[in-house]
């Protein structure tokens, strides 16, 4: 029986193990942590977002510059296939008001338990606390794998290997990017890892940071752009932090903002504090005579602006500018937030960069190291939150596993 090594126990690795074990191969899954699926479980704490129900064309567009490479993976195993697969584990799903798809109980643990039961029944061998150390220097072939284990170093030589090691976010859960130099040394091209779906530093005044860290900006809109012509504009909400901003609306624009900071040194995110009011309406309200009332009282009375929204105006306007109605009205509709740095990659929800698709064939096999396949977040792609990350990771696990079968000259499972 041919032996396959899968390194990494996240969704991509687990799915690769499932496809391979279903074909009767001896699959050994190695993970550095005491148990698998740790990031998967943590991501599901607030409700496990499995995928999204939007039309396929819209779904595929969420992968931006890497759409051409990710779309074939989604054709192999896309949002509908993922949902049907979840149902096959005995977990029912529903579509939320946003179009996102969740398990009916919103939890990740029951799904993971059912999945692991199926894998063990299929004969997958799990090796926990086995940290991959690269390849044996003494080995003649790059397939001689080294692991640090609780009982000492171990070497194994499988017929093929699937790497599903994740990126470099949330390293405490196992994805630390330690694999990068080992692949680069073997001639595999890797794009630098960078934070994705991340927050940013601004540098609030001490007063704002102390009073408003953790407070949300609700019912706002943001817009930004870059020299390459990319544009982003969306309504929603985000949160102020002690050093800057984070949250769903910020994460959605994070790739553009991160790249702009890298090329220009900073990026400007424009904030519309009252997206449901026109500039003319805001201007008229600000220009309305305020009598003896303070500017803050006037803004609260005429526009409903108070709390963090009023405070952020003071962050970007001088005392004198707050008393210039035209300037104040203009800033309410387009308040510039200067972002100076993304938060560290270990704090990010996911990471960008990784093994370039140009270094892989259509089946995700390394062209430099035949028999080595890569899947999941360690590939050079990124996507917003909303089920896109999980769907593409699982799809890449399917494609990599099918690539292993082709490489070994075995027939593919029926679709």
N, C-alpha and C positions, 0 to 999 in steps of 0.2 A: 504494500500500500504506500502510495506517495505521501510524503510528509510536507506540510505547508506551515510556515511560521507567519502568524499575524502579530504585529507588535503595536500595541495600543488598544485599550479597552473602551474607547468611546463609541458613539454610534457608527462611525465609518468602519472601525475595526470589527465590531460585533456583526455588522451586516456582511462584511466580507467573509467572516467565519461562517455565517449561516449559509451563504451561497455555496461556499466550498465544501462544507460538511454535508450538505444536501446531495452533493455529487459523490459522496463516499470517500472523500479524502481524509487523511488523518490531520486534523487541524489543531495546532498548538498555539494558543493565544497567550502572549506575554504582556504584563503590565507592571510598571514600577510601583503602583500603589497597592494597598492591602485589598482593595476591591475595585471592580470596574464601574464605569459610568458615573464617576463622581461629579464631573461638570454637568452632565446630563441631569442628574438629580438636583443639583443646586439651581440650575436654570429653571427647573420645574417647580420651585418652591412657591412662586407667585402664580402658578397656573401654567402647565406645560403647553406651550404653543408649538404644535406639531408642524403645521404648514399653513398655507393660505389658499382660500377658495377662489381667488380672482382668476380671470381667463389666463390661459397658458402664456399668451404673448406678453401680457402685463407682468406675469410672474418672471418670465425669462429676462425681461428688461431690467429687473432689479439688480442684475449682476454686472451692469455697467460695461466697462471696457473688456471684461472677460466673458461677456455673454456668448460669444462665438465658441468659446471652449467649454463653458458650463452647459449650454443648451443641449448638446448631445447627451450629456449625463442625465439630464432631466427627461429626455425622450426615452432613455433606458429605464428610468425609475423616477417618475415625477410625482407631483402632489397627489393625484388620484391614486396612483399605485401605493404610495405611502399610507394613505388613509385606509385602503383596502387591506394592506398588510397589518396595520394596527387592529382592524376588525378581526383579522384572522387569529390574533393573539387573545381574542375574547374581550377586547377593550372597545367600547363604543365611543363615538366622537360626535361633536356638534360644531356648527359654524356660529361664531359670535357675531355681534352687530358690526364689528369692524371687518368681517370677512375672514378673520383668523380661525383656525381649526384647533380645537382642544379635545382632550379626553373628557367624557361626561363628568368624571369626578375631579377633573383639573389636575390630577396628580401624576407624577412621573414614576413613583416607586412601584405601583402595581404593574405598569407596563414593563418596566425593567425586570421585575421578578418573573413575569410570564415569559419574557424573551430569554432570560438566562436558563429557565427550566427547559425551554425548547432546545437551546443550544447544547445543554448537557445531555439531554435525551438523544441528540444527534451525534454525540460522541466528542464534542469539542473539549479539549484539555485546557484548563485554565492554570496559568502559572503566575501567581501574584508575588509581589515584591521582587520581581525580576526586572532590573533596570538595564536597558540596552546600552552597551558600551561601544557600539560600532562593530567593526570587523576584526578578525584575528590577523595580526600582522604576519604571523607565521603561515597563515593559510595561503594556498596557491590561488584560490578563487575568492571573489568578494562575498560569496554566500556563506562563509564561515562566520557565524554570528557570535558575539561575546555578550554575556549577561553577568551582572553582579547580582548575587542571590544571597539569602540569609545564611546559606551554608558554604559560600565561597563562589568563585568565578566558574561560569559554565560556558561551554562552547557547543553550538549545534549547527548542523549543516543541512538545511531543508532543500527540497527541490525548487521551491520558490518562496519569496518573502513579500508580504504586504506590510508596508509601513503606514500606520495611521496614528501618528504621534502628536497630532494637534499643533497649534501654533505656540504662542508664548504668553497668553493671557491666563490669569488665575493659576499661576505655577504651583501653588500649594495643592492643587487638585491633580497635578501630574504633567501638565503641558508647560515645559520650560524652555523649549527651543534648543536644548543641548545637542540635538541631532544635526544642526546646521553645519558645523565644521567637518563632521564626518562625511556628509554627502558631498560637500564642496571638495574635500580632499580626494574623493573618488571621481571627480569630474562631472558631478551633477550640478547644474546651474540653479542657484537659489537666489531669489530676490530678497533683499533685507526685510526682516520682520518689523512690522510697525503696528501701533495701536489702531483698532477699528471699533466703531460703535463706542466711542470714548468721550470723556469729558475734556474740558479745556481750562487752562489757567487764564485769568484776566488780570488779577491784581486789584481787588477791591480796596477801598479805603478801610482802615480798621473798624470804623463805625459800621459800615455796611456789612462787613464780614461777620462781625459779632452779633449784629441784630437780625440778619436775614439769611445766614447760612442754614440750609435745609428748608427754606420757604419756596413754594412753587410760584412760577410765573404762569398764571392760568389765562386761557382765552387770549392768546397772543399769536402773532405770526412772525416768522423769520424769513429773511431772504439773503442770499449771498451769491457770489460768482467768482470766476477766475479768468486769467488772461487767455486760457484755452477755449473760452466760450461756454464752459459748463455753468449752469444756473440751477439754483435751488430756491424754492419758495413753498412754504407750507404753514398751515395753522396747527395749533396744538398747545402743548405746555412743556415746560422744563423746570429745572430746579437750580437755585443758586447754591453754591458750595462755599466753603471758607476761602477757596482760592479762585473760584470761577463759576462754571456752569456744567451741568450734566442733565441727562434725561432723554426721553424718547425723541423729542424734536431736535435736540442737539446731535444725538447719535445718527439720525437720518442724514444729516449734512456733514458728518465727521470726516468722511473720505476727502471731500472737496476742501474742507477747512484745513485738515492735516497737510494735504499736499501744498496748499497755498502758503502755509507757515513754513514748510520745508524750502520752498522756492523764494519766498519774499521776506521771510523773517517774522511775519505776523499776518493775521487775516482779520477781516472785518465782517462781523455778523450783524446785519441790520435787523432791528427789533421794532415791530409795529405793536404798540401797546393796546391799540383799539382797532383791530382789523375789521370790525363790523361797522365802523364809522368811516365816512369818506373824509379826505383831507379838508374839504370845504366845511363839513359839519364840525370837525375838530377846531378848525380855525375860528369859526363863528362862535363856538362855545368859549374858547380862550379869550377872544376879543370882547366878549360880553362884559359890560361894566361890573367890577367886583366890589365896588364901594370900599368899605373898611375891612372886608374879609382878607385873610392871608391868601397867598397863592395856593397853598395846600388845601385850604377850605374851599376855594373857588374851583379847583380841579375836581375835588370830591363832589361838590354840589352839581356842577355842570356836566361832568363827564364820568363820574363814578370812579375816578382814579384815587387810589389811596394805598397805604402800606408799601409793599415792595415796588409797585409800579411808580409811585411818587419818589421813593428813595433812589431808584435807579436813574431817574432824571437828574437828581443832584450829583450822581456819580459822573455824569458827562457834561453837565452845564455848570457854568459859574453862577455865583449868586446874582450877578448883574444879568446874565442871560436868562435866568428864570423869570425875570421881570420884563423880558422882551417878548410880547405875545406872539409875533410871527416866528421867532426862533423856537419858542416853546412848543407851538403847534406843530411845527415842522419836525421837531425831535420826537414828539409823541408818536408820530407816524413813521419815523425812520431814525431810531436811536442807534448810534454806532457802538457796538461792543468790540473792542480790540482784543483779539485772542492772541496770546503770545507763545503758547505751547500746548500740545496735547498732554493729557495726563499720562503717566508711565504705562507702558504696555501691560504690566502685570495687573493694572486696575481695569483694563479695557474688557468689554464683553467678549470681544474676539480680536483676531489679529489679521492684518493684511500681509502680503508678501508670502514667501515660501517657495517650494519647488516649482519652477516655471513650467508651464505646459509645453513650452518649446523644447524642454529637456525630456519630454515623455512622448510616447506614441499615442495613437488614438485609444488604446486600451489601458492607458496610465502606466505603462511599463517604461522604465528608464532606458533611454537609448545608449547611455554609457555603461549601464550595468544590467544586461538582459537577465530577466528572472526576478528583478526587484520592481515592485509596484508601489505607488504612493496614492493615498486617499485622504479625504477629509480636509480639515482646516490647515494642514501642512502644505496644501497646494496654494498656488499664487492666485487667490481670488478673494473677494470680500462681498458681503451683501448686508443689507439692513436687517434689523430684527424683524420678527413677524412670521417666523417659520421658515424663512429662506435659508438660513444657516443650516438648520437641521436637515431640511429636505436635500440640499445639495451635498451635504456630508454623507448621508445615507446613500444617495444616488452614486456618489463616487466609490463607495464601498462595493456596491453591486458591480459597477463597471470594472473596477480593479480585479475583483474575484473572477469575473467572466474572462478578463484578460489572462489570469493565471491558467484557467482551463484551456484557453486557446494556445498558450505558450507550451502547455504540457501535451497538446494534441488530443485533448478530451472533448467530448461533445458538450454543448451548452445545454443548460436546463431549459425546458419549454417556458416561453414567456407567458 
